[in-house]
Amino acid sequence: MYLFYTNEYKRNSAHSRELLARSIRKLVESGCNLDVPPELATLTDGELLGYISDNIEFNKNGKPHIAGIPDYSISHSENTWAIIFSDAPCGLDIQYNKKAKLEKIAVKLYQEDEQESANKLGIDEFFRIWSRREALIKAAGSSVFYDAPSTMWGSVSYEGYLWRIYDVSLGAEICSADNAETICSDKQCKREGLPHVAVAVRDDSAFGGTNNLQVSTLD
């Protein structure tokens, strides 16, 4: 499995599409062991963007697929954007801590053991679980509004398949008024933190765990 990320995301769909194209090019040029048409590396940036536009499709819940490209999943939060490519259906999610009605959301969406853990450990645990749930839902091509099983364990059965879920560490840090732990000075609040990142992959993947995850920046 291959993960590419940047901390310079401009937070718009056009830039996300540009980053997707750069990621595909980097994947091809990396000599990865995934099934990718090598001729994609010969396309210009404009041609590669055109190839994506001509070949991208979405399922009813918005999961994308591009003909000739391995299964992939994109996530972004604040100025961090990331993508994973895998030999089997996969999902990626990034969450920075932010203001939210945690207990209300947990009661509505989380399973009992997830609620208990979030209530006990606080905001970091809440968003760690959130990222794991989102990664699983994305991997299965499901919807956030569907009921999902507990993600407190390393594997889970969902939508007829067994999935493995991993917490991933990125060297990504931001400073944002929307984010994380609060430090106030002269009525100016500053929040800093690292993102919660989770990956879910179907159990028939050859991916052997986070030690086999190839992580590179797009910067």
N, C-alpha and C positions, 0 to 999 in steps of 0.2 A: 504494500500500500504506500502511496506517495502523497505527501501533504506539502502544499506551497502556501505561503502567507505573506502579507505585507501589513505594515502599520501606517500606511499612507493612503488608505482608502478615502476617496473623495465623497463617498456616500451618495452615489447616484447610479442608476442602472447602466448608463453608457460606460462609466468607468468599470463597473462590474463585468460587463461584456468584454472590455479590453483586457482586464485581468484574466478572464477565462481564456482568451486567445493566447495570452502570454504563457499561461500555465500549460496549455496543450503543447505549445512549441517547446517549452522547457521539458515536459514529459517525454516528448519524442527525442529530443536531443540528449536526454539523460541516458539513453540506452536501456530503458526500463524493461522489465520482463513481462510487461502487459502487452496485450495485442493492440498495437496502434499502427495505422498505416504510415510507413516512413516518409511517404511523399508529402505528408502534411508539413514536414519541416522545410520543404522547398517553396511553400506558398509565402507570398508577401503578407505583411500585417493586414492589408486591406482584403486580400484574397482569403485569408484565414477567417476574418470576421464575416466575410460573405459565406464561406463554407458553413460556419456556425449558424448563421441566419437561415440558410437554405435547408439545413439538416436537423435542426433542433425541434423536438416534440415534447409535449408535457402530458402527463397523465391527468386524470380528473381532479387530483388533489395538488397538482402543480409540480410534481417531481419531473425534472428534465431528463432527456436522453438525446444524445447526438449520435447519429449513425457513424460507425467506425471508431467511436471514442469509448473507452472503458467506462463502466459505471462511475459516476462522480457525484459529489455533494458539495454545495457551496454554503458558507455561512459568513455573516458579518455582524459586528457589533461595535459601536463607536467608530474609531478609525482603523479597526482591524478587520481584514478580509482574508478568508482562507478557503481552500478547496482540497478535497481528497479524491484520488482515483484508486479504484480497486478492481480485482478480478471477479468480484461478486457484489451484489447490491450492498450499498453502504450509505451511511448518513453521518453528517458532521454538524455540530452546533457549538457556537461560541456565545457565552453570556458574561457580561460584566455586571457586578452588583449595581443595583439602582433602586430608587424608591419604588415600592410596590406594596399592595395590601397582601402581605405574604400569607397570613393565616387564612384569609378568605379564598385566595387562589389555591392554597394547599388543600383545603377542605373540599373544594370543587373538583380538583384535578388529580391530586396525589392519592396513592394507595395508603393504607393505614400506617405501614412501617415507614413510608416516605414522610408522611406527616409527622410522625413521632420523632424522626431523626432531624427534620427541619426545625421543629419546635424546640428540640433540645440543644442543637448546635448553632442555630441562628441563620443569618442571611447568607453566609458563605455556603452552608450546606443546602439551603433552599435553591440557590442558583446552580450549585453543582448538580443537584438532582434534576433541575430544569433542563440543563444542557444534555444530560443523559437521556431524558425522556424525548427531547426534541430530536436527538441523533437517531434514536430508535424509530421514531415515527417517520422521519425522513428516509431512513434506510428501507423501511417497508413500503414507502410510497403511500402512506396513510395520511390521515388528517389530524391536526392538533385537537379537533373537537371529538375525535373518537376516544373511547376508553382504552387506556394502555395499562399493561401490567406493571408491577413494581420493578424499578430499575436498580434496586439496592444491591443486586448480585452481579456477578460477572457474565452471566448468560441468562437468557429469558426466552420463553416461547411466545411468539406473537404473529398473528396473521398467517398461521400455518407453518411457520419456520422457526428454527432455533437461531438466535442472534447473540453475538458476543458484544459486550459494551466495555469501553476503555476510557479512563480519564487520561488526557494528554496534556503535557506541559509545553507551552510555547514561550519563546523569549520575547513576549509582546507586552508592553506596558503603556498605559495612557494616563493622561491627567485630564479629567473632564468633570464638569459640574453635574453630569448625570450619573456619575459612577461612584460606587463603593463607599469605603470608609470615610467618615467626615472629619475634617480638621477645620475648626473655625477660628479666624483671627480677624479682629476689627470688622466683624459682621460679614467678612468675606469667607465663603465656604469653598474648600478645595477637596476633591475626592481623588484618591489614587488607588490603583490596584491592578492585579494581573487577572486575565480572563479565566473563566472556567471553560474548558474545552473537552468535548466528549466525542468519541467515534463509536459507531455501531456498524457491524459487518455481519453478513449472513455466515452461518457456521461452516458452510462448504468452501469458504475462502481459504486460500493457502496462507493467508496472513497469519503469522504466528505470535502476535502480540506486539506491544509497543516497542520492544527491542528491534523489531523488524520494520518499524515505521520510518520511512525516509522523509525527513523534514528539511525543506529549503525555503529561503526567503525569495521574494520576487523583487526586492529592492536592488 
